[in-house]
């Protein structure tokens, strides 16, 4: 059963990456416990537009926890207090009537603010372009069983492939490290036979691009994995370190 709920919102407002930001306080009306965080922002924006005020800018797409675009810091936690949950999957029933929610964008040098809660995550795209692909032209889609892959290998690769690139790992890390993201992208391709020919170049190039983008270093606090909506294990960071060491050794020969 849906119940009404009253919340106070402290939302970060910033015109662009060069402007000085500030928190503004809102108390939107007609909220119910069945609303998601994004639906709450929709209601707030309807009120702001009706009042002739600037709506809050935030990113969204699928609203089903698939696309990874809706990341917001909620009370200091990436995607909010629930584990394994994206912002769009977080509902107001998780909070108490009268609670105050602080909504902020991802905070990282490599994720500059575009406006309000929206940040530029194109650094992830450039890391992907540096090596997160298989370049062999395979023509039409091959028959599914033409390359036999053991089930345990396929399942393990899928554990990393579920990364949606939302950036929560970066936002949660005190160093703004992207190691969990990069390790997931390198990891699942390195396990699959189609990704073996380029695995060394992939590891070197993607890590080099990660460093060039200004992401911080990993100090193994594991906050990245705790904040990840797909609960990707930090074991992939260990694997990435191994891939990098092996690739560096091979290229020196």
C-alpha positions in Angstrom: 0.0 0.0 0.0 1.3 3.4 -1.0 1.6 6.0 1.8 2.4 9.7 1.6 5.8 10.8 2.8 7.4 14.1 3.5 11.1 14.6 2.8 13.5 17.5 2.9 16.0 17.5 0.0 19.3 19.3 0.0 20.4 19.2 -3.6 23.6 20.3 -5.2 23.1 23.0 -7.8 25.9 24.0 -10.1 25.4 25.8 -13.5 28.5 24.2 -15.1 31.9 22.8 -14.3 33.4 26.3 -13.9 30.7 27.8 -11.7 30.6 27.7 -7.9 28.1 25.2 -6.7 25.8 25.3 -3.7 23.2 23.3 -1.9 19.5 24.3 -2.2 16.7 23.0 0.0 13.4 21.7 -1.3 10.3 20.1 0.2 8.4 18.6 -2.8 4.7 17.8 -2.3 2.7 14.7 -3.1 5.4 12.2 -2.5 4.5 8.6 -1.9 6.5 5.6 -0.6 6.1 3.8 -3.9 8.1 6.5 -5.8 11.8 5.9 -6.7 14.4 8.6 -6.1 14.2 9.6 -9.8 10.4 9.8 -9.7 10.8 12.1 -6.7 13.1 14.3 -8.7 10.5 14.3 -11.5 7.9 15.5 -9.1 10.2 18.2 -7.8 11.0 19.4 -11.3 7.3 19.6 -12.2 6.9 21.9 -9.3 10.0 24.0 -10.2 8.9 24.3 -13.8 5.4 25.3 -12.8 6.9 28.0 -10.6 9.1 29.3 -13.4 12.3 28.0 -11.8 15.2 26.0 -13.2 14.6 22.3 -12.8 17.3 20.0 -11.4 19.5 18.4 -14.0 20.1 14.7 -13.5 20.9 11.7 -15.8 18.6 8.8 -16.4 17.6 6.3 -19.1 16.3 2.8 -18.5 15.2 3.3 -14.9 15.6 -0.5 -14.5 19.1 -0.8 -13.1 20.5 -1.8 -16.4 22.0 1.3 -18.2 24.1 2.8 -15.3 23.4 6.4 -16.1 21.5 7.4 -12.9 24.3 7.6 -10.4 23.8 10.1 -7.5 25.4 10.4 -4.1 22.6 10.0 -1.5 23.5 11.0 2.0 27.1 10.4 1.2 26.6 6.9 -0.3 26.9 6.1 -4.0 23.4 5.1 -5.2 22.1 5.3 -1.6 22.1 3.0 1.4 20.9 -0.2 -0.2 23.5 -2.7 -1.5 23.3 -4.0 -5.0 20.9 -1.2 -6.0 21.1 1.6 -8.5 19.6 5.1 -7.8 16.6 4.3 -10.0 15.9 1.2 -8.0 15.9 3.0 -4.6 12.4 3.8 -3.3 11.2 6.3 -0.8 9.9 3.6 1.4 13.5 3.0 2.4 13.4 6.3 4.3 11.3 7.6 7.2 8.7 10.4 7.1 10.5 13.7 7.8 14.0 12.5 6.8 16.5 14.8 5.0 18.2 13.5 1.9 21.4 15.1 0.6 21.8 14.6 -3.1 25.2 15.2 -4.8 26.9 14.3 -8.1 29.8 11.9 -8.3 32.9 13.6 -6.9 36.0 12.9 -9.0 38.5 14.9 -11.0 37.9 12.6 -13.9 34.1 13.1 -13.7 33.7 16.9 -14.0 30.2 18.3 -13.3 28.2 19.3 -16.3 25.3 20.6 -14.4 23.7 20.0 -11.0 23.7 16.2 -10.5 25.0 15.4 -14.0 28.7 14.6 -14.5 30.8 13.9 -17.6 31.8 10.2 -17.5 33.3 10.1 -21.0 36.6 9.1 -19.4 35.1 5.6 -19.1 34.3 5.7 -22.8 37.9 6.6 -23.6 39.2 3.8 -21.4 36.9 1.4 -23.3 38.2 2.7 -26.6 41.8 2.1 -25.5 41.3 -1.7 -25.5 37.9 -2.8 -24.1 37.0 -4.7 -27.3 37.9 -7.5 -29.6 39.1 -6.2 -32.9 39.1 -9.4 -34.9 36.6 -9.3 -37.8 34.5 -12.4 -37.3 32.0 -11.7 -40.0 28.5 -12.8 -39.3 27.5 -14.1 -35.9 29.2 -17.5 -35.5 27.2 -20.6 -34.5 26.9 -20.6 -30.7 28.8 -23.8 -30.2 31.6 -23.2 -32.7 33.9 -22.1 -29.9 33.4 -24.3 -26.9 33.8 -22.5 -23.6 33.7 -24.3 -20.2 30.6 -23.4 -18.2 32.7 -22.3 -15.2 34.8 -20.0 -17.4 31.6 -18.4 -18.9 30.0 -17.9 -15.6 33.1 -16.3 -14.1 33.5 -14.0 -17.1 29.8 -13.0 -16.7 30.5 -12.0 -13.1 32.7 -9.2 -14.5 30.7 -8.5 -17.7 27.7 -7.3 -15.6 29.5 -4.0 -14.9 27.2 -1.2 -16.2 29.9 1.5 -16.0 27.9 3.7 -13.7 31.0 5.2 -11.9 29.8 4.4 -8.3 33.2 2.7 -7.7 35.0 5.9 -8.5 32.6 8.1 -6.5 32.9 5.8 -3.4 36.6 5.5 -3.5 38.6 8.1 -1.4 41.2 8.2 -4.2 38.6 8.3 -7.0 40.1 5.1 -8.5 38.7 3.4 -11.5 40.4 0.1 -10.9 37.2 -1.9 -10.3 35.7 -0.7 -13.6 38.9 -1.3 -15.6 39.4 -4.7 -13.9 35.9 -5.8 -14.8 36.3 -4.7 -18.5 39.8 -6.3 -18.8 38.8 -9.4 -16.8 35.9 -10.8 -18.6 37.6 -10.4 -22.0 40.8 -12.0 -20.8 38.9 -15.1 -19.7 37.0 -15.6 -23.0 39.0 -17.3 -25.8 38.0 -14.5 -28.2 39.8 -12.0 -26.1 43.1 -13.9 -25.6 45.0 -12.6 -28.7 44.9 -9.0 -27.5 44.9 -9.5 -23.7 48.4 -8.1 -23.1 47.8 -4.9 -25.2 44.4 -4.5 -23.7 45.7 -4.5 -20.1 48.5 -2.1 -20.8 46.5 0.3 -23.0 43.4 0.5 -20.7 45.5 1.0 -17.6 47.6 3.7 -19.3 44.4 5.5 -20.4 43.0 5.2 -16.9 46.1 7.0 -15.5 45.9 9.6 -18.3 42.3 10.4 -17.4 43.4 11.4 -13.8 41.8 8.6 -11.8 43.5 7.9 -8.5 45.4 4.8 -7.4 43.9 1.8 -5.6 44.7 1.4 -1.9 42.4 -1.6 -1.4 39.8 0.0 0.9 37.2 -2.1 -1.0 34.6 0.7 -0.9 34.3 0.3 -4.6 32.9 -3.2 -4.4 30.6 -2.3 -1.5 29.1 0.6 -3.6 28.9 -1.3 -6.9 25.2 -1.9 -7.8 26.2 -5.2 -9.5 28.4 -6.2 -6.5 31.4 -6.9 -8.6 34.1 -8.6 -6.5 37.4 -6.9 -5.7 39.1 -10.1 -6.8 39.0 -8.6 -10.3 41.4 -5.9 -9.2 43.9 -8.6 -8.2 43.4 -10.3 -11.5 44.0 -7.0 -13.3 47.3 -6.5 -11.4 48.3 -9.9 -12.5 47.4 -9.2 -16.2 49.4 -6.0 -16.1 52.5 -7.6 -14.6 52.3 -10.4 -17.1 51.7 -8.1 -20.1 54.6 -5.8 -19.0 56.9 -8.8 -18.8 56.0 -10.1 -22.2 56.4 -6.8 -24.0 59.9 -6.3 -22.5 61.1 -9.5 -24.2 
